Amino acid sequence: MYDYLIYNQLKKYSGAEKSFHMPGHKAKADFKKLFPVADMDVTELPYSDNLANPSGVIAAAQRDIASILGAARSCILTGGSSLGVFAMLYAASKRGSKVIVPRNSHQSVWNACRVLELEPIIVQGETKDGIMLPPPPETVEYIAENDATVAGLIVTSPDYYGNLAPLGDYACILKKYKKILMVDGAHGAHLAFAPEREGYAGKFADIWVDGAHKTLCTLTQGAILNINDSELFADAEEGLSVFCTTSPSYPIMASVEYGVKYLANNPSAYEKAAEAALSLRGHKGIKVYPSGDWAKIAVDCAPYNVSADEVSAQLEKRNIYCEFSDGRYVLFYISPAVEAGDIKRIGKIIKPLLSNKKLAGTYRPRPVVPPMARSYSFLYAFKKPAEWVEPERAVGRMCAQNFGLMPPCIPVCVAGEMITDAAVRALSGGKTYGLRNGKIKVVAK
């Protein structure tokens, strides 16, 4: 059994005088009544260690986490998976000026490329049942073989819908050409506890991030940067020092350690949740997107001719909130903390909604995200003067800021690409991001 080192240390000193150091709430009674965690919300003190240069309880906790996850080194993050993405790409920027980026990458990937002046080489897989798949290994190999300026590949696995990238194939290719495999595993921390760690980023990645708060018993913003390639240690940790806050949350730190060790100490919690989720995914009366990650249950509303948004609205009336609905899919985000009975309850509630006559005929096909041909570089577009124009006036112009559909925020058009009529049509009828007052940012003429 693993001890919860950070939590136990904070609890031990929870009664200590807090009047003469940060934070400003001082754990006073009125504040603590509203926020019970106040006693453990401290700063860098002799007993609490320092995340920026750990040598005590945090260092010990990180060693335990690395041992559990199978990493050579693990770093607790309190800035979410995005912080880990920035650190990974910081390390990549020391090894090349370009990086292979699948189109369905998280916003943090695009932001990091912009800040670090890394040119993304955009790749895109096929679409299955309306969902974009990871790029094929042969595409990655072609780029890795023919462009010496490419540092490596950063890929999301699993994605929001549970698709698992062929990480083993990617790893073999990238190792062959001496490039690095970076995995944004924000949605897959739980897979470290799967049998044989099947689907887990750490089996193949040189460096990866686990979004602990997404699928482990961890407070929001808690994540972990893991490293297996020792040559990346110094640059990745330097990246953290550049982008990490100097006032990290101790309760979040403690919860990251707890989330990992809870499943290490209680493997049955994982097994029970996975069994219940797989049972619902296999329900004959409910069509579910066939991904490789049991924790993502994306109910496909298209075969029932009902809108996922309408189904989601009906669930909310019953005080049930899903991760998101995108018009076609209602996504339920499961974790080992979800009780088996709750998962079964979802099945009982959603099945009659799919056959509800009042909802029949409400389904509308989602806008298609068309493949885009690059004309100019991503970085070039950001360096040029820009203006905001109506979508119809944007056709034929160079995109100056990523825009697309949400959820799950996959860009229809990336900065540097020429905006097509198909790209503009893809926005119609869907929820968008990257627009301002309905206008698209383009490079000025």
C-alpha positions as CSV (number, residue, x, y, z in Angstrom):
1,M,0.0,0.0,0.0
2,Y,1.2,3.5,-0.9
3,D,1.1,6.3,1.6
4,Y,-0.4,9.7,0.5
5,L,2.8,11.6,1.3
6,I,1.9,15.1,0.4
7,Y,-1.6,14.9,1.9
8,N,-0.3,13.4,5.1
9,Q,2.3,16.1,5.5
10,L,-0.2,18.9,4.8
11,K,-2.6,17.3,7.3
12,K,0.0,17.0,9.9
13,Y,0.7,20.7,9.8
14,S,-2.9,21.8,9.1
15,G,-3.1,23.4,12.6
16,A,0.0,25.5,12.2
17,E,-0.1,29.3,12.5
18,K,-0.8,30.8,9.0
19,S,-0.9,34.4,9.8
20,F,2.5,35.3,8.6
21,H,2.9,33.7,5.2
22,M,0.8,33.3,2.0
23,P,-2.0,32.8,1.1
24,G,-4.0,35.8,2.1
25,H,-7.1,33.9,3.5
26,K,-5.0,32.7,6.4
27,A,-7.4,29.8,6.8
28,K,-9.6,32.0,8.9
29,A,-12.9,30.5,10.2
30,D,-15.3,32.3,7.8
31,F,-13.2,31.3,4.8
32,K,-12.5,27.8,6.0
33,K,-16.2,27.3,6.5
34,L,-16.8,27.9,2.8
35,F,-13.6,26.2,1.7
36,P,-12.6,23.4,4.0
37,V,-9.4,22.7,2.2
38,A,-8.0,26.1,3.5
39,D,-5.9,24.5,6.2
40,M,-3.8,22.6,3.5
41,D,-3.6,25.6,1.1
42,V,-0.1,26.7,2.0
43,T,3.1,28.1,0.3
44,E,6.7,26.8,0.1
45,L,7.6,26.2,3.7
46,P,10.2,24.0,5.5
47,Y,7.7,21.2,5.8
48,S,5.8,21.5,2.5
49,D,8.7,21.3,0.0
50,N,9.0,23.3,-3.2
51,L,7.6,22.0,-6.5
52,A,10.1,24.0,-8.5
53,N,13.0,22.3,-6.9
54,P,11.7,19.4,-4.8
55,S,13.9,17.6,-2.3
56,G,11.4,16.5,0.4
57,V,7.9,15.2,0.4
58,I,7.1,16.3,-3.2
59,A,10.2,14.6,-4.5
60,A,9.3,11.4,-2.7
61,A,5.8,11.5,-4.1
62,Q,7.0,12.1,-7.6
63,R,9.3,9.1,-7.3
64,D,6.4,6.9,-6.2
65,I,4.3,8.2,-9.1
66,A,7.0,7.4,-11.6
67,S,7.3,3.9,-10.3
68,I,3.6,3.3,-10.5
69,L,3.2,4.8,-14.0
70,G,6.4,3.1,-15.4
71,A,8.2,6.4,-16.1
72,A,11.8,7.2,-15.6
73,R,10.7,10.6,-14.1
74,S,7.4,12.1,-13.3
75,C,6.6,15.8,-12.5
76,I,3.4,16.9,-10.8
77,L,1.6,19.7,-12.6
78,T,-0.9,22.1,-11.2
79,G,-1.6,23.9,-14.5
80,G,-3.4,21.1,-16.2
81,S,-2.3,19.0,-19.2
82,S,-1.7,22.2,-21.1
83,L,1.4,23.0,-19.0
84,G,2.7,19.5,-19.8
85,V,2.1,20.1,-23.5
86,F,4.1,23.4,-23.4
87,A,6.9,21.6,-21.6
88,M,7.0,18.8,-24.1
89,L,7.1,21.2,-27.1
90,Y,9.7,23.3,-25.4
91,A,11.9,20.3,-25.3
92,A,11.1,19.6,-28.9
93,S,12.0,23.1,-29.9
94,K,15.6,22.4,-28.9
95,R,15.7,19.5,-31.5
96,G,14.1,21.0,-34.6
97,S,12.1,23.8,-36.0
98,K,9.0,21.7,-37.0
99,V,6.8,19.2,-35.3
100,I,4.2,16.8,-36.8
101,V,0.7,17.8,-35.4
102,P,-2.6,16.0,-36.1
103,R,-5.4,18.3,-36.9
104,N,-7.5,17.2,-34.0
105,S,-4.8,18.3,-31.5
106,H,-5.8,20.3,-28.4
107,Q,-5.7,24.1,-28.4
108,S,-2.7,24.1,-26.2
109,V,-0.6,22.4,-28.9
110,W,-1.4,25.1,-31.4
111,N,-0.7,27.8,-28.8
112,A,2.6,26.3,-27.8
113,C,3.7,26.0,-31.4
114,R,2.9,29.7,-31.8
115,V,4.7,30.8,-28.7
116,L,7.8,28.6,-29.3
117,E,7.9,29.3,-33.0
118,L,7.5,25.7,-34.0
119,E,6.1,25.1,-37.4
120,P,3.3,22.5,-37.3
121,I,3.2,20.0,-40.1
122,I,-0.5,19.2,-40.1
123,V,-1.6,15.6,-40.7
124,Q,-5.1,14.2,-40.7
125,G,-6.5,10.7,-40.5
126,E,-9.6,9.4,-42.1
127,T,-13.1,9.9,-40.6
128,K,-15.1,7.1,-39.1
129,D,-18.8,7.6,-38.2
130,G,-18.2,11.4,-38.2
131,I,-15.1,11.2,-36.0
132,M,-11.6,12.1,-37.2
133,L,-9.1,9.3,-36.6
134,P,-5.4,9.5,-35.9
135,P,-3.1,9.9,-38.9
136,P,-1.8,6.7,-40.5
137,P,1.8,5.6,-39.6
138,E,2.9,5.8,-43.2
139,T,2.1,9.5,-43.3
140,V,4.2,10.1,-40.2
141,E,7.1,8.0,-41.7
142,Y,7.1,9.9,-44.9
143,I,7.5,13.2,-43.1
144,A,10.0,11.9,-40.6
145,E,12.1,10.4,-43.4
146,N,12.1,13.4,-45.7
147,D,12.4,16.4,-43.3
148,A,15.4,16.7,-41.1
149,T,14.1,19.8,-39.4
150,V,11.2,17.8,-37.8
151,A,11.8,17.3,-34.0
152,G,9.1,14.7,-33.6
153,L,5.3,14.0,-33.4
154,I,2.9,15.1,-30.8
155,V,-0.4,13.2,-30.8
156,T,-3.5,13.0,-28.6
157,S,-4.3,9.5,-27.4
158,P,-6.9,8.7,-26.4
159,D,-8.9,11.5,-28.0
160,Y,-12.2,12.9,-26.6
161,Y,-14.1,10.1,-28.3
162,G,-11.8,7.4,-27.0
163,N,-9.8,6.7,-30.2
164,L,-6.4,5.2,-29.5
165,A,-3.5,6.2,-31.8
166,P,-1.2,3.5,-33.1
167,L,1.5,4.5,-30.7
168,G,3.6,1.4,-31.1
169,D,3.9,2.0,-34.8
170,Y,4.7,5.7,-34.3
171,A,7.4,4.9,-31.8
172,C,9.2,2.5,-34.1
173,I,9.1,5.0,-36.9
174,L,10.3,7.9,-34.9
175,K,13.0,5.9,-33.2
176,K,14.3,4.9,-36.6
177,Y,14.7,8.5,-37.7
178,K,15.8,9.7,-34.2
179,K,12.8,11.9,-33.6
180,I,10.7,12.0,-30.4
181,L,7.3,10.8,-29.7
182,M,5.2,13.1,-27.5
183,V,1.8,12.1,-26.4
184,D,-0.9,14.3,-25.0
185,G,-2.6,11.7,-22.8
186,A,-4.8,14.2,-21.1
187,H,-7.8,11.8,-21.5
188,G,-6.0,8.6,-20.7
189,A,-4.4,8.7,-17.2
190,H,-6.6,5.8,-16.1
191,L,-5.2,3.5,-18.8
192,A,-2.0,3.2,-16.7
193,F,-4.0,0.8,-14.6
194,A,-5.4,-1.3,-17.5
195,P,-4.3,-4.9,-17.9
196,E,-0.8,-4.8,-19.4
197,R,-1.3,-1.0,-19.5
198,E,-3.0,-1.5,-22.8
199,G,-3.6,1.8,-24.7
200,Y,-1.5,3.8,-22.2
201,A,0.8,6.5,-23.6
202,G,3.6,5.5,-21.3
203,K,4.1,2.1,-23.0
204,F,5.6,3.8,-26.1
205,A,6.1,7.6,-25.6
206,D,9.4,9.3,-25.0
207,I,7.5,12.0,-23.0
208,W,3.8,12.2,-22.2
209,V,1.3,14.1,-20.1
210,D,-1.4,12.5,-18.0
211,G,-4.5,14.6,-17.3
212,A,-5.0,13.2,-13.9
213,H,-8.0,15.4,-13.1
214,K,-9.9,14.1,-16.1
215,T,-10.1,10.4,-15.2
216,L,-8.5,10.0,-11.8
217,C,-9.6,11.1,-8.3
218,T,-7.8,14.4,-8.7
219,L,-8.7,18.1,-8.3
220,T,-9.2,20.1,-11.5
221,Q,-5.9,21.3,-13.1
222,G,-4.0,18.3,-11.6
223,A,-1.8,16.6,-14.2
224,I,1.5,14.8,-14.6
225,L,4.4,15.2,-17.0
226,N,6.2,11.8,-17.5
227,I,9.5,11.3,-19.2
228,N,11.2,8.1,-20.3
229,D,14.0,9.4,-22.5
230,S,16.7,10.7,-20.1
231,E,18.0,13.1,-22.8
232,L,14.7,15.0,-22.4
233,F,15.0,15.5,-18.6
234,A,16.8,18.8,-18.6
235,D,14.9,20.5,-21.4
236,A,11.5,19.3,-20.2
237,E,12.1,20.5,-16.7
238,E,13.5,23.8,-18.0
239,G,10.2,24.1,-20.0
240,L,8.3,23.6,-16.8
241,S,10.3,26.3,-15.1
242,V,9.4,28.7,-17.9
243,F,5.7,28.1,-18.0
244,C,4.8,26.9,-14.5
245,T,3.3,29.2,-11.9
246,T,5.6,30.1,-9.0
247,S,2.6,29.6,-6.7
248,P,1.4,26.1,-7.3
249,S,-1.6,24.8,-5.4
250,Y,-0.7,22.3,-2.7
251,P,-4.2,20.8,-2.5
252,I,-3.9,20.1,-6.2
253,M,-0.5,18.5,-5.8
254,A,-1.7,16.3,-3.0
255,S,-4.7,15.3,-5.1
256,V,-2.5,14.3,-8.1
257,E,-0.5,11.9,-5.9
258,Y,-3.7,10.7,-4.3
259,G,-5.3,10.0,-7.7
260,V,-2.5,7.8,-8.9
261,K,-2.0,6.0,-5.6
262,Y,-5.7,5.4,-5.0
263,L,-5.9,3.2,-8.0
264,A,-2.6,1.5,-7.2
265,N,-4.0,0.8,-3.8
266,N,-7.5,-0.1,-5.0
267,P,-7.3,-1.9,-8.3
268,S,-10.8,-3.2,-7.9
269,A,-12.2,0.3,-8.4
270,Y,-10.8,0.3,-11.9
271,E,-12.0,-3.2,-12.7
272,K,-15.6,-2.5,-11.5
273,A,-16.0,0.7,-13.4
274,A,-14.5,-0.7,-16.6
275,E,-16.7,-3.8,-16.4
276,A,-19.9,-1.6,-15.9
277,A,-18.8,0.8,-18.7
278,L,-18.1,-2.1,-21.1
279,S,-21.5,-3.5,-20.3
280,L,-23.2,-0.3,-21.3
281,R,-21.1,0.1,-24.4
282,G,-22.2,-3.4,-25.4
283,H,-25.9,-2.7,-24.8
284,K,-27.9,-3.9,-27.8
285,G,-30.4,-1.1,-27.6
286,I,-27.9,1.7,-27.5
287,K,-25.6,2.5,-30.4
288,V,-22.2,3.6,-29.1
289,Y,-19.1,4.8,-31.0
290,P,-16.7,1.8,-31.1
291,S,-13.5,3.4,-29.6
292,G,-10.7,1.6,-27.8
293,D,-11.2,3.4,-24.5
294,W,-13.9,2.0,-22.2
295,A,-14.1,5.3,-20.2
296,K,-15.6,7.2,-23.2
297,I,-19.2,6.3,-23.9
298,A,-20.3,8.2,-27.0
299,V,-23.9,7.4,-27.6
300,D,-24.6,7.8,-31.4
301,C,-27.9,9.5,-31.9
302,A,-27.9,9.5,-35.7
303,P,-29.4,6.0,-36.1
304,Y,-32.3,7.0,-34.0
305,N,-32.9,10.3,-35.9
306,V,-32.7,12.3,-32.8
307,S,-30.5,15.3,-31.9
308,A,-27.8,14.7,-29.3
309,D,-28.3,18.2,-28.1
310,E,-32.0,17.5,-27.5
311,V,-31.1,14.3,-25.6
312,S,-28.6,16.2,-23.6
313,A,-31.2,18.8,-22.7
314,Q,-33.6,16.1,-21.5
315,L,-30.8,14.6,-19.4
316,E,-30.1,18.0,-17.8
317,K,-33.8,18.2,-16.8
318,R,-33.1,15.0,-14.8
319,N,-30.0,16.7,-13.3
320,I,-27.6,14.6,-15.4
321,Y,-24.8,16.4,-17.1
322,C,-22.8,14.7,-19.8
323,E,-19.3,15.8,-20.9
324,F,-20.7,17.2,-24.1
325,S,-23.1,16.7,-27.0
326,D,-22.0,17.6,-30.5
327,G,-25.3,17.2,-32.4
328,R,-24.6,13.6,-33.2
329,Y,-23.0,12.1,-30.0
330,V,-23.7,12.4,-26.4
331,L,-20.5,11.7,-24.6
332,F,-20.4,10.3,-21.1
333,Y,-17.0,10.6,-19.4
334,I,-16.5,7.7,-17.0
335,S,-13.7,7.2,-14.5
336,P,-13.0,4.6,-11.8
337,A,-14.7,6.9,-9.3
338,V,-18.1,6.3,-11.0
339,E,-20.2,3.7,-9.3
340,A,-21.3,0.7,-11.4
341,G,-24.9,1.5,-10.4
342,D,-24.7,5.0,-11.8
343,I,-23.4,3.7,-15.2
344,K,-26.3,1.2,-15.4
345,R,-28.7,4.1,-14.5
346,I,-27.5,6.0,-17.6
347,G,-28.5,3.1,-19.8
348,K,-32.0,2.9,-18.3
349,I,-32.5,6.7,-18.8
350,I,-31.0,7.2,-22.2
351,K,-32.6,4.3,-24.0
352,P,-36.2,5.6,-23.9
353,L,-34.9,9.1,-24.8
354,L,-33.5,7.7,-28.1
355,S,-36.9,6.3,-29.0
356,N,-38.9,9.3,-27.7
357,K,-41.4,10.3,-30.4
358,K,-41.2,13.9,-29.4
359,L,-37.5,13.9,-30.3
360,A,-37.9,11.9,-33.5
361,G,-36.7,13.8,-36.6
362,T,-34.6,16.4,-34.7
363,Y,-31.3,15.0,-35.9
364,R,-29.3,17.1,-38.3
365,P,-26.1,15.9,-39.8
366,R,-23.0,17.7,-38.4
367,P,-21.1,20.0,-40.7
368,V,-18.3,18.1,-42.4
369,V,-14.8,19.2,-41.6
370,P,-13.1,19.2,-45.1
371,P,-9.4,18.4,-45.6
372,M,-7.4,21.5,-46.1
373,A,-4.4,22.2,-48.3
374,R,-1.7,24.4,-46.8
375,S,-0.5,27.3,-48.7
376,Y,1.6,29.3,-46.2
377,S,3.2,28.6,-42.9
378,F,1.4,28.7,-39.6
379,L,4.0,31.1,-38.1
380,Y,4.0,33.4,-41.2
381,A,0.2,34.0,-40.8
382,F,0.7,35.2,-37.2
383,K,3.3,37.7,-38.1
384,K,1.2,39.5,-40.7
385,P,-1.3,42.3,-40.1
386,A,-4.8,40.9,-39.7
387,E,-8.4,41.9,-39.8
388,W,-11.8,40.4,-38.8
389,V,-14.3,39.8,-41.7
390,E,-17.7,38.2,-42.2
391,P,-17.4,34.4,-43.1
392,E,-18.5,35.0,-46.7
393,R,-15.8,37.6,-47.2
394,A,-13.2,35.2,-45.7
395,V,-13.3,32.7,-48.6
396,G,-10.1,32.8,-50.5
397,R,-8.3,34.7,-47.7
398,M,-5.5,33.4,-45.5
399,C,-6.6,32.3,-42.1
400,A,-4.9,34.3,-39.3
401,Q,-6.3,32.4,-36.3
402,N,-7.5,28.8,-35.9
403,F,-11.2,28.4,-36.0
404,G,-13.5,25.5,-35.9
405,L,-16.3,23.6,-34.2
406,M,-16.9,22.9,-30.5
407,P,-17.0,20.5,-29.0
408,P,-14.4,19.1,-29.3
409,C,-12.6,22.1,-30.7
410,I,-11.0,20.5,-33.8
411,P,-9.9,23.3,-36.1
412,V,-11.7,23.5,-39.5
413,C,-9.0,25.9,-40.6
414,V,-5.5,26.6,-39.2
415,A,-3.6,29.8,-39.4
416,G,-1.7,29.8,-42.7
417,E,-4.3,27.9,-44.6
418,M,-6.5,29.4,-47.3
419,I,-10.1,29.5,-46.3
420,T,-12.4,27.6,-48.6
421,D,-16.1,27.9,-49.2
422,A,-16.4,24.3,-47.7
423,A,-14.6,25.4,-44.6
424,V,-17.1,28.3,-44.1
425,R,-20.1,26.0,-44.8
426,A,-18.8,23.6,-42.1
427,L,-19.4,26.2,-39.5
428,S,-23.1,26.6,-40.3
429,G,-25.4,25.1,-37.7
430,G,-22.7,24.2,-35.3
431,K,-21.1,25.8,-32.2
432,T,-17.9,27.6,-33.1
433,Y,-14.7,28.8,-31.6
434,G,-12.0,31.2,-32.8
435,L,-14.6,33.6,-34.2
436,R,-15.3,37.1,-32.8
437,N,-18.8,38.4,-33.1
438,G,-19.3,35.9,-35.9
439,K,-16.3,37.1,-37.8
440,I,-13.2,35.2,-39.0
441,K,-9.7,36.6,-38.5
442,V,-7.8,36.8,-41.8
443,V,-4.4,38.1,-43.0
444,A,-5.0,41.7,-44.2
445,K,-4.7,42.5,-47.9
